[in-house]
Amino acid sequence: MMPQKIVILTGAGISAESGLGTFRAEGGLWAEHRIEDVATPEGFARNPQLVMDFYNARRAQAAAASPNAGHEALARLEAGFSGEVILITQNVDDLHEKAGSQRVMHMHGALTGALCGACEHRWPAPDRMSPGDSCPQCNAPAARPDIVWFGEMPYDMDEIFDHLSGADLFVSIGTSGNVYPAAGFVAEARRHGAQTIEFNLEPSEVGSQFDDIRLGPATRTLPDWVAEVLGS
Ligand code: BJW
């Protein structure tokens, strides 16, 4: 049966072929940086310069990167599918938007955003952020990258769980299934009756929970799958 509502979760793997590093691969971001130093509120409090440098560098890399055939296939799906397509990304880059996707939920935040640690006001991040930058709304010297770190609540969770409960098809792309709550989305979608597909180079930590697994680089597997769904 043709699905009416497709909910897609993407992770670092979809941007790997655009030259952006993944986290847990050999030589990935977590091999070069300790998670507790650069991706926790405690790490930011201890050494804000280190954390700003980490995200300033990643912001510059993401700005220079181009979407690949995987991002482009998902944008074609959203434009051409007769039902609803919801795209949830854990990625903080903007390659889905650059590819033309319109409805993208950034559950772990965005490199293009700044957030006030005092009043929670958000504004577009400058190319380089510095510790002590002040908030344009409340003036507190409390600017930080608008990124969801470990121990913080990911964004749009109520809306995401609503979408998962209404999905006919849940699709996970290029994520290792190590980080919750995203790693639990497949179980949630299944509980509500969705069919599930995983796209990855290898089965993820939660790979056994999917009905179907398509292995291979996303630039190859996604264009094929989208052509299948759109019947082209
Ligand atoms: C390809 C490919 C190609 C490569 N084609 N594929 C114990 C049990 C359960 C939970 C917890 C626990 N202790 C603590 C927690 C909670 C914690 C957590 O999950 N910890 C785990 C480590 C256990 N989670 C949190 O703290 C989250 N908040 C939270 O839980 O709030 C409470 C809450 C309760 C109830 C409901 C809701 C909330 C916050 C998590 C924040 C994560 N932040 C990061 C960093 C910030 C963003 C950034 O700097 O970019 O987000 S961590 C990092 O991991 C980043 C990513 O978004 C995230 C996921 O990584 P991803 O995308 O899966 O990347 P990789 O590298 O792991 O995998 C890449 C995959 O691609 C691989 O599988 C490759 O094979 C594949 N691949 N090339 C296809 N070409």
Boltz pocket constraint, residues with backbone or C-beta under 6 A from the ligand:
constraints:
  - pocket:
      binder: B
      contacts: [[A, 10], [A, 11], [A, 12], [A, 13], [A, 14], [A, 16], [A, 17], [A, 22], [A, 23], [A, 24], [A, 25], [A, 28], [A, 38], [A, 39], [A, 90], [A, 91], [A, 92], [A, 108], [A, 147], [A, 148], [A, 149], [A, 150], [A, 151], [A, 152], [A, 153], [A, 154], [A, 157], [A, 173], [A, 174], [A, 175], [A, 176], [A, 177], [A, 178], [A, 179], [A, 180], [A, 181], [A, 199], [A, 200], [A, 201], [A, 202], [A, 204], [A, 216], [A, 217], [A, 218], [A, 219]]
      max_distance: 6.0
